Amino acid sequence: MRNTLIGKYAKIEGTERHPVEIENSCIGDEAEVHEGSRVRSSQISRGSYIGNFAIVEKSYVGVE
């Protein structure tokens, strides 16, 4: 993780073997990022879900 801002009840689930990498960050409330995922320039909106081993580059992920 780098420059972060993590919302309420956000769930980031990495393991030592498969860590989560997020870069310029901003993770909304109740968003989920799961093991082995890489997200780069970031902005993961409220309620978004990023599954295992996903690669999202110059990002913006939203559900609203």
mmCIF file as Biopython writes it, N, C-alpha, C and O atoms, coordinates in Angstrom:
data_model
#
loop_
_atom_site.group_PDB
_atom_site.id
_atom_site.type_symbol
_atom_site.label_atom_id
_atom_site.label_alt_id
_atom_site.label_comp_id
_atom_site.label_asym_id
_atom_site.label_entity_id
_atom_site.label_seq_id
_atom_site.pdbx_PDB_ins_code
_atom_site.Cartn_x
_atom_site.Cartn_y
_atom_site.Cartn_z
_atom_site.occupancy
_atom_site.B_iso_or_equiv
_atom_site.auth_seq_id
_atom_site.auth_asym_id
_atom_site.pdbx_PDB_model_num
ATOM 1   N N  . MET A ? 1  ? 0.848   -1.177  0.000   1.0 0.0 1  A 1 
ATOM 2   C CA . MET A ? 1  ? 0.000   0.000   0.000   1.0 0.0 1  A 1 
ATOM 3   C C  . MET A ? 1  ? 0.886   1.230   0.000   1.0 0.0 1  A 1 
ATOM 4   O O  . MET A ? 1  ? 1.999   1.193   0.525   1.0 0.0 1  A 1 
ATOM 5   N N  . ARG A ? 2  ? 0.423   2.281   -0.562  1.0 0.0 2  A 1 
ATOM 6   C CA . ARG A ? 2  ? 1.226   3.510   -0.579  1.0 0.0 2  A 1 
ATOM 7   C C  . ARG A ? 2  ? 0.472   4.649   0.086   1.0 0.0 2  A 1 
ATOM 8   O O  . ARG A ? 2  ? 0.289   4.625   1.303   1.0 0.0 2  A 1 
ATOM 9   N N  . ASN A ? 3  ? 0.036   5.626   -0.658  1.0 0.0 3  A 1 
ATOM 10  C CA . ASN A ? 3  ? -0.689  6.782   -0.118  1.0 0.0 3  A 1 
ATOM 11  C C  . ASN A ? 3  ? -2.148  6.386   0.046   1.0 0.0 3  A 1 
ATOM 12  O O  . ASN A ? 3  ? -2.896  6.401   -0.932  1.0 0.0 3  A 1 
ATOM 13  N N  . THR A ? 4  ? -2.562  6.041   1.220   1.0 0.0 4  A 1 
ATOM 14  C CA . THR A ? 4  ? -3.875  5.424   1.392   1.0 0.0 4  A 1 
ATOM 15  C C  . THR A ? 4  ? -4.903  6.330   2.061   1.0 0.0 4  A 1 
ATOM 16  O O  . THR A ? 4  ? -4.561  7.303   2.734   1.0 0.0 4  A 1 
ATOM 17  N N  . LEU A ? 5  ? -6.128  5.994   1.862   1.0 0.0 5  A 1 
ATOM 18  C CA . LEU A ? 5  ? -7.277  6.517   2.588   1.0 0.0 5  A 1 
ATOM 19  C C  . LEU A ? 5  ? -8.272  5.376   2.530   1.0 0.0 5  A 1 
ATOM 20  O O  . LEU A ? 5  ? -8.776  5.048   1.456   1.0 0.0 5  A 1 
ATOM 21  N N  . ILE A ? 6  ? -8.559  4.777   3.653   1.0 0.0 6  A 1 
ATOM 22  C CA . ILE A ? 6  ? -9.398  3.593   3.685   1.0 0.0 6  A 1 
ATOM 23  C C  . ILE A ? 6  ? -10.688 3.910   4.414   1.0 0.0 6  A 1 
ATOM 24  O O  . ILE A ? 6  ? -10.664 4.405   5.542   1.0 0.0 6  A 1 
ATOM 25  N N  . GLY A ? 7  ? -11.820 3.628   3.774   1.0 0.0 7  A 1 
ATOM 26  C CA . GLY A ? 7  ? -13.131 3.915   4.329   1.0 0.0 7  A 1 
ATOM 27  C C  . GLY A ? 7  ? -13.559 2.925   5.404   1.0 0.0 7  A 1 
ATOM 28  O O  . GLY A ? 7  ? -12.902 1.913   5.649   1.0 0.0 7  A 1 
ATOM 29  N N  . LYS A ? 8  ? -14.682 3.253   6.035   1.0 0.0 8  A 1 
ATOM 30  C CA . LYS A ? 8  ? -15.234 2.408   7.084   1.0 0.0 8  A 1 
ATOM 31  C C  . LYS A ? 8  ? -15.602 1.044   6.554   1.0 0.0 8  A 1 
ATOM 32  O O  . LYS A ? 8  ? -16.115 0.909   5.443   1.0 0.0 8  A 1 
ATOM 33  N N  . TYR A ? 9  ? -15.339 0.052   7.344   1.0 0.0 9  A 1 
ATOM 34  C CA . TYR A ? 9  ? -15.696 -1.336  7.062   1.0 0.0 9  A 1 
ATOM 35  C C  . TYR A ? 9  ? -15.127 -1.874  5.756   1.0 0.0 9  A 1 
ATOM 36  O O  . TYR A ? 9  ? -15.644 -2.850  5.213   1.0 0.0 9  A 1 
ATOM 37  N N  . ALA A ? 10 ? -14.076 -1.254  5.249   1.0 0.0 10 A 1 
ATOM 38  C CA . ALA A ? 10 ? -13.405 -1.794  4.055   1.0 0.0 10 A 1 
ATOM 39  C C  . ALA A ? 10 ? -12.687 -3.072  4.463   1.0 0.0 10 A 1 
ATOM 40  O O  . ALA A ? 10 ? -12.198 -3.186  5.587   1.0 0.0 10 A 1 
ATOM 41  N N  . LYS A ? 11 ? -12.626 -4.020  3.559   1.0 0.0 11 A 1 
ATOM 42  C CA . LYS A ? 11 ? -12.017 -5.311  3.855   1.0 0.0 11 A 1 
ATOM 43  C C  . LYS A ? 11 ? -10.892 -5.542  2.861   1.0 0.0 11 A 1 
ATOM 44  O O  . LYS A ? 11 ? -11.122 -5.630  1.655   1.0 0.0 11 A 1 
ATOM 45  N N  . ILE A ? 12 ? -9.667  -5.640  3.382   1.0 0.0 12 A 1 
ATOM 46  C CA . ILE A ? 12 ? -8.504  -5.918  2.554   1.0 0.0 12 A 1 
ATOM 47  C C  . ILE A ? 12 ? -7.904  -7.204  3.088   1.0 0.0 12 A 1 
ATOM 48  O O  . ILE A ? 12 ? -7.365  -7.230  4.194   1.0 0.0 12 A 1 
ATOM 49  N N  . GLU A ? 13 ? -7.994  -8.265  2.309   1.0 0.0 13 A 1 
ATOM 50  C CA . GLU A ? 13 ? -7.593  -9.578  2.786   1.0 0.0 13 A 1 
ATOM 51  C C  . GLU A ? 13 ? -6.441  -10.138 1.975   1.0 0.0 13 A 1 
ATOM 52  O O  . GLU A ? 13 ? -6.651  -10.817 0.970   1.0 0.0 13 A 1 
ATOM 53  N N  . GLY A ? 14 ? -5.244  -9.856  2.406   1.0 0.0 14 A 1 
ATOM 54  C CA . GLY A ? 14 ? -4.079  -10.446 1.781   1.0 0.0 14 A 1 
ATOM 55  C C  . GLY A ? 14 ? -3.475  -11.456 2.736   1.0 0.0 14 A 1 
ATOM 56  O O  . GLY A ? 14 ? -3.790  -11.460 3.926   1.0 0.0 14 A 1 
ATOM 57  N N  . THR A ? 15 ? -2.620  -12.299 2.225   1.0 0.0 15 A 1 
ATOM 58  C CA . THR A ? 15 ? -1.907  -13.237 3.077   1.0 0.0 15 A 1 
ATOM 59  C C  . THR A ? 15 ? -0.420  -12.972 2.910   1.0 0.0 15 A 1 
ATOM 60  O O  . THR A ? 15 ? -0.008  -12.243 2.008   1.0 0.0 15 A 1 
ATOM 61  N N  . GLU A ? 16 ? 0.359   -13.550 3.760   1.0 0.0 16 A 1 
ATOM 62  C CA . GLU A ? 16 ? 1.803   -13.372 3.646   1.0 0.0 16 A 1 
ATOM 63  C C  . GLU A ? 16 ? 2.306   -13.928 2.316   1.0 0.0 16 A 1 
ATOM 64  O O  . GLU A ? 16 ? 3.208   -13.370 1.691   1.0 0.0 16 A 1 
ATOM 65  N N  . ARG A ? 17 ? 1.719   -15.010 1.912   1.0 0.0 17 A 1 
ATOM 66  C CA . ARG A ? 17 ? 2.109   -15.641 0.650   1.0 0.0 17 A 1 
ATOM 67  C C  . ARG A ? 17 ? 1.563   -14.905 -0.568  1.0 0.0 17 A 1 
ATOM 68  O O  . ARG A ? 17 ? 2.226   -14.850 -1.604  1.0 0.0 17 A 1 
ATOM 69  N N  . HIS A ? 18 ? 0.370   -14.343 -0.456  1.0 0.0 18 A 1 
ATOM 70  C CA . HIS A ? 18 ? -0.278  -13.623 -1.556  1.0 0.0 18 A 1 
ATOM 71  C C  . HIS A ? 18 ? -0.759  -12.260 -1.059  1.0 0.0 18 A 1 
ATOM 72  O O  . HIS A ? 18 ? -1.950  -12.082 -0.808  1.0 0.0 18 A 1 
ATOM 73  N N  . PRO A ? 19 ? 0.151   -11.301 -0.916  1.0 0.0 19 A 1 
ATOM 74  C CA . PRO A ? 19 ? -0.233  -9.984  -0.383  1.0 0.0 19 A 1 
ATOM 75  C C  . PRO A ? 19 ? -1.061  -9.176  -1.385  1.0 0.0 19 A 1 
ATOM 76  O O  . PRO A ? 19 ? -1.067  -9.458  -2.584  1.0 0.0 19 A 1 
ATOM 77  N N  . VAL A ? 20 ? -1.739  -8.192  -0.875  1.0 0.0 20 A 1 
ATOM 78  C CA . VAL A ? 20 ? -2.471  -7.239  -1.695  1.0 0.0 20 A 1 
ATOM 79  C C  . VAL A ? 20 ? -1.563  -6.036  -1.890  1.0 0.0 20 A 1 
ATOM 80  O O  . VAL A ? 20 ? -0.988  -5.539  -0.922  1.0 0.0 20 A 1 
ATOM 81  N N  . GLU A ? 21 ? -1.422  -5.556  -3.122  1.0 0.0 21 A 1 
ATOM 82  C CA . GLU A ? 21 ? -0.642  -4.356  -3.411  1.0 0.0 21 A 1 
ATOM 83  C C  . GLU A ? 21 ? -1.602  -3.291  -3.919  1.0 0.0 21 A 1 
ATOM 84  O O  . GLU A ? 21 ? -2.330  -3.527  -4.882  1.0 0.0 21 A 1 
ATOM 85  N N  . ILE A ? 22 ? -1.614  -2.155  -3.305  1.0 0.0 22 A 1 
ATOM 86  C CA . ILE A ? 22 ? -2.443  -1.043  -3.770  1.0 0.0 22 A 1 
ATOM 87  C C  . ILE A ? 22 ? -1.519  0.157   -3.795  1.0 0.0 22 A 1 
ATOM 88  O O  . ILE A ? 22 ? -0.690  0.282   -2.893  1.0 0.0 22 A 1 
ATOM 89  N N  . GLU A ? 23 ? -1.608  1.045   -4.766  1.0 0.0 23 A 1 
ATOM 90  C CA . GLU A ? 23 ? -0.635  2.119   -4.844  1.0 0.0 23 A 1 
ATOM 91  C C  . GLU A ? 23 ? -1.167  3.478   -4.402  1.0 0.0 23 A 1 
ATOM 92  O O  . GLU A ? 23 ? -1.159  3.752   -3.202  1.0 0.0 23 A 1 
ATOM 93  N N  . ASN A ? 24 ? -1.618  4.326   -5.285  1.0 0.0 24 A 1 
ATOM 94  C CA . ASN A ? 24 ? -1.998  5.684   -4.892  1.0 0.0 24 A 1 
ATOM 95  C C  . ASN A ? 24 ? -3.367  5.781   -4.251  1.0 0.0 24 A 1 
ATOM 96  O O  . ASN A ? 24 ? -3.853  6.887   -4.014  1.0 0.0 24 A 1 
ATOM 97  N N  . SER A ? 25 ? -3.970  4.714   -3.978  1.0 0.0 25 A 1 
ATOM 98  C CA . SER A ? 25 ? -5.120  4.409   -3.140  1.0 0.0 25 A 1 
ATOM 99  C C  . SER A ? 25 ? -6.234  5.417   -2.932  1.0 0.0 25 A 1 
ATOM 100 O O  . SER A ? 25 ? -6.134  6.582   -3.314  1.0 0.0 25 A 1 
ATOM 101 N N  . CYS A ? 26 ? -7.263  4.943   -2.332  1.0 0.0 26 A 1 
ATOM 102 C CA . CYS A ? 26 ? -8.455  5.601   -1.855  1.0 0.0 26 A 1 
ATOM 103 C C  . CYS A ? 26 ? -9.518  4.519   -1.944  1.0 0.0 26 A 1 
ATOM 104 O O  . CYS A ? 26 ? -10.084 4.293   -3.013  1.0 0.0 26 A 1 
ATOM 105 N N  . ILE A ? 27 ? -9.787  3.872   -0.869  1.0 0.0 27 A 1 
ATOM 106 C CA . ILE A ? 27 ? -10.686 2.731   -0.846  1.0 0.0 27 A 1 
ATOM 107 C C  . ILE A ? 27 ? -11.946 3.125   -0.103  1.0 0.0 27 A 1 
ATOM 108 O O  . ILE A ? 27 ? -11.884 3.505   1.067   1.0 0.0 27 A 1 
ATOM 109 N N  . GLY A ? 28 ? -13.078 3.040   -0.762  1.0 0.0 28 A 1 
ATOM 110 C CA . GLY A ? 28 ? -14.341 3.483   -0.194  1.0 0.0 28 A 1 
ATOM 111 C C  . GLY A ? 28 ? -14.896 2.564   0.878   1.0 0.0 28 A 1 
ATOM 112 O O  . GLY A ? 28 ? -14.403 1.455   1.084   1.0 0.0 28 A 1 
ATOM 113 N N  . ASP A ? 29 ? -15.923 3.041   1.554   1.0 0.0 29 A 1 
ATOM 114 C CA . ASP A ? 29 ? -16.595 2.284   2.595   1.0 0.0 29 A 1 
ATOM 115 C C  . ASP A ? 29 ? -17.094 0.949   2.058   1.0 0.0 29 A 1 
ATOM 116 O O  . ASP A ? 29 ? -17.614 0.868   0.945   1.0 0.0 29 A 1 
ATOM 117 N N  . GLU A ? 30 ? -16.932 -0.078  2.850   1.0 0.0 30 A 1 
ATOM 118 C CA . GLU A ? 30 ? -17.439 -1.409  2.557   1.0 0.0 30 A 1 
ATOM 119 C C  . GLU A ? 30 ? -16.904 -2.031  1.266   1.0 0.0 30 A 1 
ATOM 120 O O  . GLU A ? 30 ? -17.491 -2.986  0.758   1.0 0.0 30 A 1 
ATOM 121 N N  . ALA A ? 31 ? -15.812 -1.511  0.733   1.0 0.0 31 A 1 
ATOM 122 C CA . ALA A ? 31 ? -15.183 -2.114  -0.443  1.0 0.0 31 A 1 
ATOM 123 C C  . ALA A ? 31 ? -14.379 -3.333  0.001   1.0 0.0 31 A 1 
ATOM 124 O O  . ALA A ? 31 ? -13.954 -3.418  1.153   1.0 0.0 31 A 1 
ATOM 125 N N  . GLU A ? 32 ? -14.176 -4.269  -0.913  1.0 0.0 32 A 1 
ATOM 126 C CA . GLU A ? 32 ? -13.410 -5.470  -0.604  1.0 0.0 32 A 1 
ATOM 127 C C  . GLU A ? 32 ? -12.329 -5.688  -1.647  1.0 0.0 32 A 1 
ATOM 128 O O  . GLU A ? 32 ? -12.579 -5.614  -2.850  1.0 0.0 32 A 1 
ATOM 129 N N  . VAL A ? 33 ? -11.113 -5.959  -1.162  1.0 0.0 33 A 1 
ATOM 130 C CA . VAL A ? 33 ? -9.992  -6.303  -2.033  1.0 0.0 33 A 1 
ATOM 131 C C  . VAL A ? 33 ? -9.403  -7.595  -1.475  1.0 0.0 33 A 1 
ATOM 132 O O  . VAL A ? 33 ? -9.029  -7.655  -0.304  1.0 0.0 33 A 1 
ATOM 133 N N  . HIS A ? 34 ? -9.321  -8.621  -2.305  1.0 0.0 34 A 1 
ATOM 134 C CA . HIS A ? 34 ? -8.925  -9.935  -1.825  1.0 0.0 34 A 1 
ATOM 135 C C  . HIS A ? 34 ? -7.521  -10.329 -2.235  1.0 0.0 34 A 1 
ATOM 136 O O  . HIS A ? 34 ? -6.876  -9.649  -3.033  1.0 0.0 34 A 1 
ATOM 137 N N  . GLU A ? 35 ? -7.055  -11.441 -1.677  1.0 0.0 35 A 1 
ATOM 138 C CA . GLU A ? 35 ? -5.649  -11.844 -1.743  1.0 0.0 35 A 1 
ATOM 139 C C  . GLU A ? 35 ? -5.058  -11.892 -3.143  1.0 0.0 35 A 1 
ATOM 140 O O  . GLU A ? 35 ? -5.711  -12.281 -4.111  1.0 0.0 35 A 1 
ATOM 141 N N  . GLY A ? 36 ? -3.795  -11.481 -3.212  1.0 0.0 36 A 1 
ATOM 142 C CA . GLY A ? 36 ? -3.055  -11.527 -4.457  1.0 0.0 36 A 1 
ATOM 143 C C  . GLY A ? 36 ? -3.402  -10.447 -5.457  1.0 0.0 36 A 1 
ATOM 144 O O  . GLY A ? 36 ? -2.859  -10.437 -6.562  1.0 0.0 36 A 1 
ATOM 145 N N  . SER A ? 37 ? -4.289  -9.541  -5.102  1.0 0.0 37 A 1 
ATOM 146 C CA . SER A ? 37 ? -4.712  -8.489  -6.030  1.0 0.0 37 A 1 
ATOM 147 C C  . SER A ? 37 ? -3.701  -7.362  -6.099  1.0 0.0 37 A 1 
ATOM 148 O O  . SER A ? 37 ? -3.033  -7.044  -5.115  1.0 0.0 37 A 1 
ATOM 149 N N  . ARG A ? 38 ? -3.599  -6.761  -7.280  1.0 0.0 38 A 1 
ATOM 150 C CA . ARG A ? 38 ? -2.773  -5.578  -7.486  1.0 0.0 38 A 1 
ATOM 151 C C  . ARG A ? 38 ? -3.671  -4.501  -8.060  1.0 0.0 38 A 1 
ATOM 152 O O  . ARG A ? 38 ? -4.383  -4.751  -9.033  1.0 0.0 38 A 1 
ATOM 153 N N  . VAL A ? 39 ? -3.655  -3.343  -7.498  1.0 0.0 39 A 1 
ATOM 154 C CA . VAL A ? 39 ? -4.408  -2.207  -8.021  1.0 0.0 39 A 1 
ATOM 155 C C  . VAL A ? 39 ? -3.376  -1.095  -8.092  1.0 0.0 39 A 1 
ATOM 156 O O  . VAL A ? 39 ? -2.584  -0.983  -7.157  1.0 0.0 39 A 1 
ATOM 157 N N  . ARG A ? 40 ? -3.324  -0.286  -9.095  1.0 0.0 40 A 1 
ATOM 158 C CA . ARG A ? 40 ? -2.248  0.702   -9.194  1.0 0.0 40 A 1 
ATOM 159 C C  . ARG A ? 40 ? -2.660  2.123   -8.805  1.0 0.0 40 A 1 
ATOM 160 O O  . ARG A ? 40 ? -2.590  2.465   -7.624  1.0 0.0 40 A 1 
ATOM 161 N N  . SER A ? 41 ? -3.072  2.931   -9.717  1.0 0.0 41 A 1 
ATOM 162 C CA . SER A ? 41 ? -3.277  4.343   -9.399  1.0 0.0 41 A 1 
ATOM 163 C C  . SER A ? 41 ? -4.590  4.605   -8.673  1.0 0.0 41 A 1 
ATOM 164 O O  . SER A ? 41 ? -4.846  5.742   -8.278  1.0 0.0 41 A 1 
ATOM 165 N N  . SER A ? 42 ? -5.395  3.632   -8.491  1.0 0.0 42 A 1 
ATOM 166 C CA . SER A ? 42 ? -6.504  3.476   -7.553  1.0 0.0 42 A 1 
ATOM 167 C C  . SER A ? 42 ? -7.646  4.476   -7.509  1.0 0.0 42 A 1 
ATOM 168 O O  . SER A ? 42 ? -7.611  5.515   -8.168  1.0 0.0 42 A 1 
ATOM 169 N N  . GLN A ? 43 ? -8.635  4.150   -6.739  1.0 0.0 43 A 1 
ATOM 170 C CA . GLN A ? 43 ? -9.891  4.782   -6.366  1.0 0.0 43 A 1 
ATOM 171 C C  . GLN A ? 43 ? -10.894 3.666   -6.463  1.0 0.0 43 A 1 
ATOM 172 O O  . GLN A ? 43 ? -11.436 3.417   -7.540  1.0 0.0 43 A 1 
ATOM 173 N N  . ILE A ? 44 ? -11.144 3.016   -5.419  1.0 0.0 44 A 1 
ATOM 174 C CA . ILE A ? 44 ? -12.073 1.896   -5.378  1.0 0.0 44 A 1 
ATOM 175 C C  . ILE A ? 44 ? -13.314 2.383   -4.651  1.0 0.0 44 A 1 
ATOM 176 O O  . ILE A ? 44 ? -13.278 2.616   -3.443  1.0 0.0 44 A 1 
ATOM 177 N N  . SER A ? 45 ? -14.389 2.534   -5.365  1.0 0.0 45 A 1 
ATOM 178 C CA . SER A ? 45 ? -15.590 3.151   -4.815  1.0 0.0 45 A 1 
ATOM 179 C C  . SER A ? 45 ? -16.289 2.287   -3.778  1.0 0.0 45 A 1 
ATOM 180 O O  . SER A ? 45 ? -16.033 1.090   -3.648  1.0 0.0 45 A 1 
ATOM 181 N N  . ARG A ? 46 ? -17.152 2.923   -3.071  1.0 0.0 46 A 1 
ATOM 182 C CA . ARG A ? 46 ? -17.944 2.313   -2.006  1.0 0.0 46 A 1 
ATOM 183 C C  . ARG A ? 46 ? -18.648 1.042   -2.498  1.0 0.0 46 A 1 
ATOM 184 O O  . ARG A ? 46 ? -19.314 1.052   -3.534  1.0 0.0 46 A 1 
ATOM 185 N N  . GLY A ? 47 ? -18.493 -0.038  -1.751  1.0 0.0 47 A 1 
ATOM 186 C CA . GLY A ? 47 ? -19.171 -1.275  -2.067  1.0 0.0 47 A 1 
ATOM 187 C C  . GLY A ? 47 ? -18.570 -2.096  -3.194  1.0 0.0 47 A 1 
ATOM 188 O O  . GLY A ? 47 ? -19.127 -3.134  -3.553  1.0 0.0 47 A 1 
ATOM 189 N N  . SER A ? 48 ? -17.470 -1.673  -3.755  1.0 0.0 48 A 1 
ATOM 190 C CA . SER A ? 48 ? -16.831 -2.409  -4.853  1.0 0.0 48 A 1 
ATOM 191 C C  . SER A ? 48 ? -16.183 -3.689  -4.350  1.0 0.0 48 A 1 
ATOM 192 O O  . SER A ? 48 ? -15.856 -3.809  -3.169  1.0 0.0 48 A 1 
ATOM 193 N N  . TYR A ? 49 ? -16.002 -4.639  -5.251  1.0 0.0 49 A 1 
ATOM 194 C CA . TYR A ? 49 ? -15.422 -5.930  -4.916  1.0 0.0 49 A 1 
ATOM 195 C C  . TYR A ? 49 ? -14.335 -6.254  -5.929  1.0 0.0 49 A 1 
ATOM 196 O O  . TYR A ? 49 ? -14.584 -6.272  -7.135  1.0 0.0 49 A 1 
ATOM 197 N N  . ILE A ? 50 ? -13.139 -6.506  -5.439  1.0 0.0 50 A 1 
ATOM 198 C CA . ILE A ? 50 ? -12.037 -6.922  -6.304  1.0 0.0 50 A 1 
ATOM 199 C C  . ILE A ? 50 ? -11.620 -8.307  -5.823  1.0 0.0 50 A 1 
ATOM 200 O O  . ILE A ? 50 ? -11.158 -8.465  -4.693  1.0 0.0 50 A 1 
ATOM 201 N N  . GLY A ? 51 ? -11.782 -9.303  -6.681  1.0 0.0 51 A 1 
ATOM 202 C CA . GLY A ? 51 ? -11.555 -10.700 -6.314  1.0 0.0 51 A 1 
ATOM 203 C C  . GLY A ? 51 ? -10.086 -11.087 -6.250  1.0 0.0 51 A 1 
ATOM 204 O O  . GLY A ? 51 ? -9.196  -10.269 -6.481  1.0 0.0 51 A 1 
ATOM 205 N N  . ASN A ? 52 ? -9.860  -12.351 -5.930  1.0 0.0 52 A 1 
ATOM 206 C CA . ASN A ? 52 ? -8.509  -12.888 -5.795  1.0 0.0 52 A 1 
ATOM 207 C C  . ASN A ? 52 ? -7.700  -12.740 -7.076  1.0 0.0 52 A 1 
ATOM 208 O O  . ASN A ? 52 ? -8.194  -13.004 -8.172  1.0 0.0 52 A 1 
ATOM 209 N N  . PHE A ? 53 ? -6.476  -12.323 -6.924  1.0 0.0 53 A 1 
ATOM 210 C CA . PHE A ? 53 ? -5.486  -12.222 -7.995  1.0 0.0 53 A 1 
ATOM 211 C C  . PHE A ? 53 ? -5.889  -11.318 -9.153  1.0 0.0 53 A 1 
ATOM 212 O O  . PHE A ? 53 ? -5.424  -11.508 -10.277 1.0 0.0 53 A 1 
ATOM 213 N N  . ALA A ? 54 ? -6.738  -10.347 -8.894  1.0 0.0 54 A 1 
ATOM 214 C CA . ALA A ? 54 ? -7.127  -9.382  -9.921  1.0 0.0 54 A 1 
ATOM 215 C C  . ALA A ? 54 ? -5.990  -8.382  -10.129 1.0 0.0 54 A 1 
ATOM 216 O O  . ALA A ? 54 ? -5.266  -8.045  -9.192  1.0 0.0 54 A 1 
ATOM 217 N N  . ILE A ? 55 ? -5.845  -7.921  -11.351 1.0 0.0 55 A 1 
ATOM 218 C CA . ILE A ? 55 ? -4.870  -6.883  -11.666 1.0 0.0 55 A 1 
ATOM 219 C C  . ILE A ? 55 ? -5.650  -5.738  -12.295 1.0 0.0 55 A 1 
ATOM 220 O O  . ILE A ? 55 ? -6.230  -5.901  -13.369 1.0 0.0 55 A 1 
ATOM 221 N N  . VAL A ? 56 ? -5.669  -4.609  -11.654 1.0 0.0 56 A 1 
ATOM 222 C CA . VAL A ? 56 ? -6.380  -3.431  -12.153 1.0 0.0 56 A 1 
ATOM 223 C C  . VAL A ? 56 ? -5.325  -2.339  -12.227 1.0 0.0 56 A 1 
ATOM 224 O O  . VAL A ? 56 ? -4.697  -2.059  -11.206 1.0 0.0 56 A 1 
ATOM 225 N N  . GLU A ? 57 ? -5.093  -1.715  -13.353 1.0 0.0 57 A 1 
ATOM 226 C CA . GLU A ? 57 ? -3.967  -0.788  -13.466 1.0 0.0 57 A 1 
ATOM 227 C C  . GLU A ? 57 ? -4.300  0.676   -13.148 1.0 0.0 57 A 1 
ATOM 228 O O  . GLU A ? 57 ? -4.294  1.054   -11.976 1.0 0.0 57 A 1 
ATOM 229 N N  . LYS A ? 58 ? -4.578  1.481   -14.120 1.0 0.0 58 A 1 
ATOM 230 C CA . LYS A ? 58 ? -4.833  2.901   -13.846 1.0 0.0 58 A 1 
ATOM 231 C C  . LYS A ? 58 ? -6.303  3.057   -13.528 1.0 0.0 58 A 1 
ATOM 232 O O  . LYS A ? 58 ? -7.084  3.455   -14.393 1.0 0.0 58 A 1 
ATOM 233 N N  . SER A ? 59 ? -6.673  2.769   -12.371 1.0 0.0 59 A 1 
ATOM 234 C CA . SER A ? 59 ? -7.956  2.344   -11.888 1.0 0.0 59 A 1 
ATOM 235 C C  . SER A ? 59 ? -8.996  3.389   -11.586 1.0 0.0 59 A 1 
ATOM 236 O O  . SER A ? 59 ? -8.700  4.574   -11.435 1.0 0.0 59 A 1 
ATOM 237 N N  . TYR A ? 60 ? -10.168 2.939   -11.507 1.0 0.0 60 A 1 
ATOM 238 C CA . TYR A ? 60 ? -11.344 3.534   -10.880 1.0 0.0 60 A 1 
ATOM 239 C C  . TYR A ? 60 ? -12.357 2.412   -10.949 1.0 0.0 60 A 1 
ATOM 240 O O  . TYR A ? 60 ? -12.753 2.016   -12.045 1.0 0.0 60 A 1 
ATOM 241 N N  . VAL A ? 61 ? -12.779 1.902   -9.845  1.0 0.0 61 A 1 
ATOM 242 C CA . VAL A ? 61 ? -13.733 0.805   -9.821  1.0 0.0 61 A 1 
ATOM 243 C C  . VAL A ? 61 ? -14.942 1.292   -9.060  1.0 0.0 61 A 1 
ATOM 244 O O  . VAL A ? 61 ? -14.802 1.744   -7.924  1.0 0.0 61 A 1 
ATOM 245 N N  . GLY A ? 62 ? -16.120 1.216   -9.641  1.0 0.0 62 A 1 
ATOM 246 C CA . GLY A ? 62 ? -17.292 1.735   -8.972  1.0 0.0 62 A 1 
ATOM 247 C C  . GLY A ? 62 ? -18.535 0.923   -9.215  1.0 0.0 62 A 1 
ATOM 248 O O  . GLY A ? 62 ? -18.641 0.203   -10.208 1.0 0.0 62 A 1 
ATOM 249 N N  . VAL A ? 63 ? -19.480 1.042   -8.297  1.0 0.0 63 A 1 
ATOM 250 C CA . VAL A ? 63 ? -20.747 0.350   -8.444  1.0 0.0 63 A 1 
ATOM 251 C C  . VAL A ? 63 ? -21.934 1.308   -8.430  1.0 0.0 63 A 1 
ATOM 252 O O  . VAL A ? 63 ? -23.047 0.916   -8.781  1.0 0.0 63 A 1 
ATOM 253 N N  . GLU A ? 64 ? -21.716 2.534   -8.036  1.0 0.0 64 A 1 
ATOM 254 C CA . GLU A ? 64 ? -22.821 3.488   -7.940  1.0 0.0 64 A 1 
ATOM 255 C C  . GLU A ? 64 ? -23.074 4.194   -9.242  1.0 0.0 64 A 1 
ATOM 256 O O  . GLU A ? 64 ? -23.974 5.030   -9.327  1.0 0.0 64 A 1 
#
